[in-house]
Amino acid sequence: MIAEDEAAKGVYFVVSGAVKLTKQDENGNEIIVCIKQKGDIFAEACLFTRKTEFYPATATMLEDGEILFLDKHELEQDLYNYPELSMQLISYMSDALREMTSQLRDVALLDVYAKTVKTLERLGNKFNTGKNRWEIEIPLTVQEFATVVGTTRESVSRVFSKLKKDGIIDMKSRKIIILDWCSLCTLLHKEY
């Protein structure tokens, strides 16, 4: 879709499906920075700058869907002309920054078990569109989930084994499924 070394020409809006945004280090190791889904935008960091910007991350579809491209210059003009649209974008970007800050805090300060459970909660909230308590599907493999958490696949697998044994999660065909949302939330509040 887009690569982090491409010149940024616009912003993307997720109509349906899910997109992962990744960064790579010099050794080719990849980390998932965030996941965007229906109603989210990405690549907004290229707005309102006069220098040549590159996309801040590589975007790849996680689930089939529809993505709209919004030309940078046209969107900037619309933001000047429609202050209410500008306020909505600022609010969206503020919420995204707050979420990213919380995620960074968790990665830096919590142990693997707590990071894994908190990430399950955060992604469960994101993908629980029907606000139900069972069968919440997160479209990530264990390896992809480990890059979101900022740890190894083996460490996440150990935590997942315990959660699976306790009937809280399951894994099926490239998806992590939260089977019991209430039990997951109890874990968070009981231990942290």
C-alpha positions as CSV (number, residue, x, y, z in Angstrom):
1,M,0.0,0.0,0.0
2,I,2.5,2.7,1.2
3,A,6.1,2.5,2.3
4,E,7.9,4.7,4.8
5,D,10.4,5.7,2.3
6,E,7.8,7.1,-0.2
7,A,7.1,10.8,-0.5
8,A,3.9,11.6,1.4
9,K,1.3,12.8,-1.0
10,G,-1.8,12.4,1.2
11,V,-3.7,11.0,4.1
12,Y,-5.6,7.7,4.1
13,F,-9.1,6.9,5.5
14,V,-10.1,3.4,6.4
15,V,-13.6,2.7,5.1
16,S,-13.5,-1.0,6.0
17,G,-11.0,-3.6,6.9
18,A,-7.8,-3.2,9.0
19,V,-4.4,-1.8,8.3
20,K,-1.1,-2.3,10.2
21,L,1.5,0.4,10.3
22,T,5.0,-0.8,10.7
23,K,8.6,0.5,11.0
24,Q,11.8,-1.4,10.2
25,D,15.2,-1.1,11.7
26,E,18.4,-1.3,9.7
27,N,18.5,-5.1,10.2
28,G,15.0,-5.5,8.6
29,N,13.3,-6.2,12.0
30,E,9.7,-5.0,11.9
31,I,7.6,-3.6,14.7
32,I,3.9,-2.9,14.4
33,V,3.4,0.8,15.5
34,C,-0.4,0.7,15.4
35,I,-3.4,-0.8,13.8
36,K,-6.0,1.2,12.0
37,Q,-9.6,0.1,11.3
38,K,-12.9,1.4,10.0
39,G,-13.2,5.1,10.6
40,D,-9.5,5.7,11.3
41,I,-7.1,7.8,9.3
42,F,-3.3,7.4,8.9
43,A,-0.3,9.3,7.5
44,E,-1.8,12.5,8.9
45,A,1.7,13.5,10.1
46,C,2.4,14.8,6.5
47,L,-0.1,17.6,6.9
48,F,0.9,21.3,7.2
49,T,4.6,20.9,6.5
50,R,6.4,22.7,3.7
51,K,9.4,20.4,3.4
52,T,9.3,17.1,1.5
53,E,7.9,14.5,3.9
54,F,8.0,10.8,3.7
55,Y,5.3,8.5,5.1
56,P,6.1,7.8,8.8
57,A,5.4,4.1,8.5
58,T,4.7,1.3,6.0
59,A,1.0,0.5,5.7
60,T,-0.2,-3.1,4.9
61,M,-3.7,-4.5,4.9
62,L,-4.4,-6.9,7.7
63,E,-8.0,-7.6,6.6
64,D,-9.5,-6.9,3.1
65,G,-11.3,-3.6,2.9
66,E,-11.6,-0.2,1.3
67,I,-9.1,2.6,1.8
68,L,-9.7,6.2,0.5
69,F,-6.8,8.5,-0.4
70,L,-7.2,12.2,0.5
71,D,-4.8,14.5,-1.3
72,K,-2.6,16.4,1.2
73,H,-3.1,19.8,-0.5
74,E,-6.9,19.4,-1.0
75,L,-7.4,18.2,2.6
76,E,-5.3,21.2,4.0
77,Q,-7.5,23.6,2.0
78,D,-10.7,21.9,3.3
79,L,-9.3,22.2,6.9
80,Y,-8.7,25.9,6.4
81,N,-12.2,26.4,5.0
82,Y,-14.1,24.2,7.5
83,P,-13.0,24.9,11.1
84,E,-15.3,22.2,12.4
85,L,-13.5,19.6,10.3
86,S,-10.2,21.0,11.6
87,M,-11.4,20.5,15.2
88,Q,-12.5,17.0,14.5
89,L,-9.0,16.1,13.0
90,I,-7.2,17.8,16.0
91,S,-9.4,15.8,18.4
92,Y,-8.7,12.6,16.5
93,M,-4.9,13.2,16.4
94,S,-5.0,14.1,20.2
95,D,-6.7,10.8,21.0
96,A,-4.2,8.9,18.8
97,L,-1.2,10.6,20.6
98,R,-2.7,9.8,24.0
99,E,-3.1,6.1,23.0
100,M,0.4,6.0,21.6
101,T,1.8,7.5,24.8
102,S,0.0,4.9,26.9
103,Q,1.3,2.1,24.7
104,L,4.9,3.4,25.0
105,R,4.5,3.6,28.7
106,D,3.3,0.0,28.9
107,V,6.1,-1.3,26.7
108,A,8.7,0.5,28.8
109,L,7.4,-0.1,32.3
110,L,5.4,-3.3,32.5
111,D,6.5,-7.0,32.5
112,V,5.7,-9.3,29.6
113,Y,2.5,-10.7,31.2
114,A,1.1,-7.2,32.0
115,K,2.1,-5.9,28.5
116,T,0.4,-8.8,26.8
117,V,-2.8,-8.5,28.8
118,K,-3.0,-4.7,28.4
119,T,-2.4,-5.0,24.7
120,L,-5.1,-7.6,24.4
121,E,-7.5,-5.3,26.2
122,R,-6.5,-2.3,24.0
123,L,-6.9,-4.3,20.7
124,G,-10.0,-6.0,22.0
125,N,-11.6,-2.6,22.5
126,K,-10.5,-1.5,19.1
127,F,-11.9,-4.6,17.3
128,N,-15.0,-5.1,19.4
129,T,-17.3,-3.2,17.1
130,G,-20.5,-4.8,18.4
131,K,-19.6,-4.2,22.1
132,N,-20.1,-7.9,22.9
133,R,-18.2,-9.9,25.5
134,W,-17.3,-13.1,23.5
135,E,-15.5,-14.0,20.3
136,I,-13.7,-10.7,19.8
137,E,-11.3,-11.3,16.8
138,I,-8.0,-9.6,16.5
139,P,-6.6,-10.1,13.0
140,L,-2.9,-10.7,14.1
141,T,-0.7,-13.7,14.3
142,V,1.2,-14.4,17.5
143,Q,4.4,-13.0,15.9
144,E,2.6,-9.8,14.8
145,F,1.1,-9.4,18.2
146,A,4.6,-9.8,19.8
147,T,5.9,-6.9,17.7
148,V,3.0,-4.7,19.0
149,V,3.8,-5.7,22.6
150,G,7.6,-5.1,21.9
151,T,8.8,-8.6,23.0
152,T,9.5,-12.0,21.5
153,R,7.0,-14.4,20.0
154,E,8.2,-17.0,22.6
155,S,7.4,-14.7,25.5
156,V,3.9,-13.9,24.2
157,S,3.3,-17.6,23.5
158,R,3.9,-18.5,27.1
159,V,1.4,-15.9,28.3
160,F,-1.1,-17.0,25.6
161,S,-0.7,-20.6,26.7
162,K,-1.8,-19.7,30.2
163,L,-4.7,-17.5,28.9
164,K,-5.8,-20.3,26.5
165,K,-5.7,-22.9,29.3
166,D,-7.8,-20.5,31.4
167,G,-10.4,-20.2,28.6
168,I,-9.8,-16.5,28.1
169,I,-8.4,-16.6,24.5
170,D,-8.0,-18.9,21.5
171,M,-6.1,-18.7,18.2
172,K,-7.5,-19.7,14.8
173,S,-6.2,-19.1,11.3
174,R,-4.1,-15.9,11.8
175,K,-6.4,-14.5,14.4
176,I,-6.4,-14.1,18.2
177,I,-9.9,-14.5,19.7
178,I,-10.8,-13.2,23.1
179,L,-13.3,-15.7,24.3
180,D,-14.2,-14.2,27.7
181,W,-13.9,-10.4,27.9
182,C,-15.0,-10.2,31.5
183,S,-12.3,-12.6,32.6
184,L,-9.7,-10.7,30.7
185,C,-10.7,-7.4,32.4
186,T,-10.6,-9.1,35.8
187,L,-7.0,-10.1,35.1
188,L,-6.0,-6.5,34.5
189,H,-7.7,-5.1,37.7
190,K,-6.7,-8.0,39.9
191,E,-3.0,-7.9,39.2
192,Y,-2.3,-4.3,38.0
